[in-house]
Amino acid sequence: SVDRTAPGLDIKIFPNPARDFVQVQSESLGMIYAELFDAQGKRVQQDQFSGYGQLDLRQLSGGLFWLRFYNVKGEVICRKIIRN
């Protein structure tokens, strides 16, 4: 899905729900930063990529997580993901 409130962050994540990995695809130019938070708000992972990336979920238990993406312009979007 795309969040229209942050036009500089055109990000798609799949599959969702996911088991081991989440693919992240961005049409945005430049570096995109990602932070993964558990349901209690604790940051459990962070990464950065340009264009395409993959987040490894294998070390996490199943449940609800929030992915926060941001760029150098300060635009931020959040996505909910579920790990099976």
N, C-alpha and C positions, 0 to 999 in steps of 0.2 A: 504494500500500500504506500501511497505517497501523501505526505503532509503538506497541504497547500499553504500553510502558515509560514513555512520556511522554504522559499523558492530555491535557495541555493543548496538545499539538501534533498535531492531526488533519490531516495533510497528504497530498495526492495529487499526484503529478507524472506528466505525460504529454505527448507520447508518449515512450516509452523502449524502444528506442533512438530518438534524435532526430537531425534534420539541422540545422535552423537555429534553432529555438526550443524551449524546454521550458515548458509551462504548469504553474503551481503553483496549487493550490486548497487553501484551508484553511477549515475550519469553526470554527476557534479564534477567540476574541475577542481583539482587540488586535493590536499590530504583531508581525509575524514577520520575523526577520532571516535572510538566506540568504548563505552563503559557498560558492563553488565552488572546489574544489581539483583540480589535475591529479594524475596517478598518482604523481608525485614529492613530493606534499604542498605544492606551491606554490599559494598563493591566487591565482586568476586572475580572480575576479570576486566582487563582493558587491552585495547589493541588500536592500531591505526592502519589505514590502507588507502589506496588510491584506485578507484575504479571497481575493484573486486577484492573480496576478502572472505575468510572463513573463520568462524569462531568455534573452538573446540569445547563441547559441552560434556565430554566423557567423564570428567572429574567431578561433575556436579550431580547432586541427587535430583530426582524428578520434582517437578513443581513449576510454579509461576516465577518468571523473571522479567525484569525490565531492561531494555537496551536503550541507552541514551547516546545519540549521535550528535556531534557538533563539528563545526568547521572553523577556520581561522577568522571568519567574519563574525563569529559569535552566534550564528544561527544554531538552534537546538531543536531536535525532535526526539520523541520517545516512542518506543514500540514495546508491546507486550509479547513475550514469547513463552511457550510452554515446552518443558522438556519432559518427554515420556520416560 
